[in-house]
Amino acid sequence: MKAVPAWLSYSVYRVLLFAVPLTLLLALQITWWVAALVAALIGVCLSYLFLRKPREQVALGLYQARHPAVETAHPDAESEDASIDRAAGDALQRERQGE
């Protein structure tokens, strides 16, 4: 089974941390815009307190997507290095045979 992406679980938690207080405040018959404002403040505070690890995972994923690892080696570098090593080994072998 595939793991749920960090951004998806973090987003669901954030929505729940807003929706549950909003539902409770609306059930108490508080004006909708006041309930929405208070629910947003409650959601922000709770997510800051309890969702540190998912938030850091999402931030790391965004950073890695924005700054991909740059491969500094040329694509042919390995084959060139191998041919140079082979040539050096052949020269050393010829030199030993000549002695």
Backbone as a ProteinNet text record, in pm:
[ID]
protein_1_A
[PRIMARY]
MKAVPAWLSYSVYRVLLFAVPLTLLLALQITWWVAALVAALIGVCLSYLFLRKPREQVALGLYQARHPAVETAHPDAESEDASIDRAAGDALQRERQGE
[TERTIARY]
84.3	0	88.3	50.5	128.5	102.9	207.1	193.9	123.8	50.8	-19.2	83.7	81.8	176.1	160.1	271.2	270.8	181.3	181.6	102.9	-46.6	-86.7	-228.4	-276.4	-200.3	-241.4	-238.1	-138.2	-129.9	-249.8	-288.1	-402.9	-532.9	-549.2	-670.7	-676.7	-564	-560.7	-595.5	-540.5	-568.5	-716.5	-776.1	-918.2	-1001.6	-965.4	-1038.5	-1023.8	-904.1	-883	-958.3	-1003.9	-1090.9	-1238	-1271.7	-1411.8	-1477	-1404	-1462.8	-1498.8	-1407.1	-1447.9	-1558.4	-1554.2	-1658.5	-1794.8	-1799	-1924.9	-1975.8	-1886.2	-1926.1	-1976.4	-1908.2	-1949.1	-2082.1	-2100.4	-2228.4	-2341.2	-2310.4	-2412	-2453	-2360.6	-2392.2	-2462.9	-2495.6	-2568.7	-2495.7	-2365.3	-2285.1	-2290	-2289.4	-2293.1	-2187.2	-2223.2	-2137.3	-2000	-1991.1	-1860.6	-1773.3	-1834.6	-1758.1	-1711.5	-1799.7	-1764.6	-1650.3	-1654.4	-1549.1	-1415.6	-1419.4	-1297.8	-1237.7	-1321	-1273.2	-1224.3	-1294.5	-1252.5	-1118.7	-1097.8	-969.9	-856.7	-879.9	-777.6	-748.6	-852.6	-834.3	-757.8	-793.1	-725.8	-578.8	-545.5	-405.7	-327.4	-383.5	-314	-294.3	-397.1	-386.1	-290.4	-292.8	-201.3	-57.1	-35.1	99.9	150.7	62.1	101.2	117.9	25.6	19.7	66	86.9	122.1	263.3	356.7	492.3	559.7	552.3	621.1	565	431.8	381.2	414.7	414.1	447.2	591.7	682.3	823	844	769.4	779.7	733	624.7	574.6	675.8	731.5	830.2	953.5	998	1113.3	1082.7	963.2	924.3	918.7	866.7	863.2	1003.7	1091.3	1228.5	1298.9	1279.7	1344.8	1288.8	1160.8	1102.7	1155.3	1178.5	1225.4	1375.3	1452	1597.5	1639.9	1618.6	1657.4	1808.8	1853	1996.2	2053.5	2152	2212.6	2330.1	2327.6	2437.7	2549.5	2663.5	2773.6	2858.8	2857.1	2940.7	2876.8	2962.3	2918.8	2868.2	2767.1	2714.7	2819.4	2918.8	3021.3	3142.6	3136.6	3253.7	3299.2	3206.1	3246.1	3316.9	3264.2	3328.2	3464.1	3476.1	3605.1	3706.2	3662.7	3752.6	3796.5	3703.6	3738.2	3839.9	3822.1	3916.9	4053.9	4057.6	4185.7	4255.6	4179	4238.4	4290.4	4214.5	4256.3	4384.3	4392	4511.7	4631.6	4609.2	4719.4	4765.7	4671.6	4707	4782.6	4741.7	4811.1	4952.7	4968.8	5101.8	5191.5	5136.2	5214.1	5254	5164.9	5194.3	5303.2	5297	5400	5534.4	5528.8	5653.5	5717.3	5637.3	5688.9	5745.9	5681.5	5728.2	5860.2	5879.7	6002.4	6121	6102.5	6213.6	6277.6
-118.2	0	123.8	221	342	437	504.2	598.9	725.8	786.9	911.3	1024.1	1109.7	1220.3	1311.9	1367.8	1452	1574.2	1631.6	1752.6	1723.8	1602.9	1568.1	1547.4	1472.4	1450.2	1581	1665	1794.7	1883	1882.6	1963.5	1913.2	1782.4	1726	1762.2	1749.7	1787.5	1935.1	2019.7	2164.1	2193.7	2129.9	2151.1	2103.2	1988.1	1936.7	2027.8	2082.6	2172.9	2304.7	2333.4	2449.3	2409.4	2297.6	2258.7	2217.6	2147.4	2101.5	2219.6	2315.8	2430.7	2514	2524.6	2600	2534.7	2404.1	2332.1	2350.9	2341.2	2360	2501.7	2599.8	2739.1	2768.8	2712	2732.4	2659.4	2545.4	2473.3	2554.4	2637.2	2725.2	2853.5	2859.8	2969.9	3104.4	3098.1	3220.3	3268.9	3399.4	3458.5	3392.7	3363.1	3283	3343.9	3476.1	3535.1	3539.6	3556.2	3550.7	3406.8	3311.2	3170.2	3132	3180.2	3149.4	3210.5	3332.2	3399.3	3327.5	3295.1	3225.7	3085.1	3015.3	2881.8	2887.4	2991.1	3006	3028.6	3111.1	3134.6	3007	2935.5	2809.3	2709.6	2699.4	2607.4	2639.8	2767.3	2807.6	2772.1	2802.4	2772.9	2622.9	2545.1	2400.6	2337.3	2384.8	2327.7	2364.7	2483.3	2523.6	2436.3	2403.2	2323.1	2175.2	2117.5	1973.6	1918.2	2002	1951.8	1992.1	1994.3	2036.5	1940.2	1811.5	1712.6	1709.5	1703.3	1707.4	1838.3	1949.5	2078.6	2079.9	2022.6	2017.1	1924.5	1815.9	1725.2	1793.5	1869.3	1941.8	2048.4	2119.6	2223.4	2163.1	2047.8	1981.3	1935	1881.8	1840.2	1957	2070.1	2189.4	2238.9	2236.5	2280.5	2190.9	2058.6	1966.1	1978.9	2009.8	2029.7	2158.3	2257.7	2387	2385.9	2307.2	2300.1	2156.1	2106.1	1967	1951.5	1832.7	1805.2	1814.6	1899.9	1921.8	1825.7	1747.4	1655	1733.3	1742.5	1823.7	1747.5	1617	1538.7	1534.1	1536	1525.6	1383	1362.9	1227.2	1126.4	1173.4	1083.2	1072.8	1133.2	1138.6	1000.4	912	778	700.1	705.7	631.2	691.9	823.5	887	848.5	850	811.2	666.4	579.8	438.3	421	493.1	479.5	536.4	644.2	700.6	603	544	445	323.7	280.5	166	198.8	319	359.2	369.2	423.1	434.3	295.7	205.4	68.1	-2.1	19.4	-40.9	14.3	144.9	205.5	152	135	81.6	-62.6	-139	-277.9	-287.3	-201.4	-200.3	-158.5	-63.4	-17.6	-130.2	-207	-318.7	-429.3	-450.7	-554.8	-514.8	-383.3	-333.8	-343.2	-353.9	-358.7	-492
0	0	0	-79.6	-93.8	22.7	67.9	177.8	129.4	219.3	187.8	185.6	83.5	78.9	200.5	244.6	364.2	345.4	225.2	203.6	213.3	172.3	176.4	319.4	397.2	536	614.4	590.7	659	623.2	497.6	454.6	516.9	524	585.3	732.6	802.6	944.5	963.2	877.2	889.7	867.3	767.8	741.3	860.4	915.3	1031.9	1153.2	1172.1	1285.4	1268.7	1149.9	1127.8	1131.9	1068.7	1053.1	1185.2	1269.6	1396	1486.6	1512.8	1594.1	1527.9	1394.9	1325.5	1347	1334.7	1355.7	1498.5	1593.7	1733.2	1759.3	1704.9	1726.4	1657.1	1538.3	1470.2	1542.4	1605.1	1682.8	1806	1854.6	1967.5	1922.1	1794.2	1731.7	1743.2	1722.8	1715.5	1571.6	1552.5	1418.7	1330.1	1203.6	1116.5	1095.3	1077.8	1050	1175.5	1291.5	1416.3	1440.6	1415.1	1431.5	1337.5	1213.9	1117.7	1160.9	1210.5	1256.3	1377.5	1473.5	1593.2	1557.5	1469.5	1427.6	1354	1274.9	1205.2	1305.4	1404.8	1507.1	1586.7	1621.5	1693.5	1606.3	1479.7	1388.5	1371.5	1360.3	1345.5	1471.3	1586.5	1712.3	1732.4	1708.4	1726.6	1626.4	1503.3	1403.8	1435.1	1488.7	1527.2	1641.6	1733.6	1849	1816.6	1738.9	1724.7	1590.1	1492.6	1358.8	1317.1	1411.5	1379.6	1281.7	1309.8	1225	1082.7	1063.7	925.1	854	928.3	868	821.4	900.8	861.3	741.9	735.3	620.3	492.4	502.3	385.6	344	440.2	408.8	342.6	392.7	332.8	190.6	170.6	36	-60.9	-14.8	-99.9	-130.5	-30.6	-52.7	-154.3	-138.3	-231.2	-372.1	-383.6	-516.7	-579.6	-497.6	-547.1	-576.5	-500.2	-514.8	-539.4	-660	-687	-681	-646	-639.6	-780.4	-795	-926	-939.8	-1047.1	-1071.4	-1138.9	-1070.8	-1122.2	-1223.5	-1218.3	-1309.5	-1448.6	-1547.3	-1685.4	-1707.7	-1791.4	-1812.1	-1860.2	-1934.4	-1986.6	-1895.1	-1777.9	-1690.7	-1647.9	-1615.9	-1571	-1680.9	-1802.6	-1911.5	-1945.4	-1938	-1964.1	-1856.8	-1730.8	-1622.3	-1637.9	-1676.7	-1694.7	-1807.3	-1917.9	-2029.2	-1992	-1914.9	-1869.9	-1776.6	-1684	-1593.3	-1669.3	-1769.3	-1849.2	-1926	-1983.1	-2057.5	-1965.2	-1845.6	-1750.1	-1706.1	-1685.2	-1647.9	-1758	-1883.4	-1996.6	-2008.5	-1989.2	-1997.2	-1886.9	-1766.2	-1655.1	-1683.5	-1742.3	-1773.9	-1880	-1983.4	-2087.3	-2029.6	-1935.3	-1874.8	-1792.7	-1722.7	-1642.7	-1733.6	-1846.6	-1939	-2003.7	-2019.8	-2081.4	-1988.4	-1858.8	-1764.7	-1757.2
[MASK]
+++++++++++++++++++++++++++++++++++++++++++++++++++++++++++++++++++++++++++++++++++++++++++++++++++

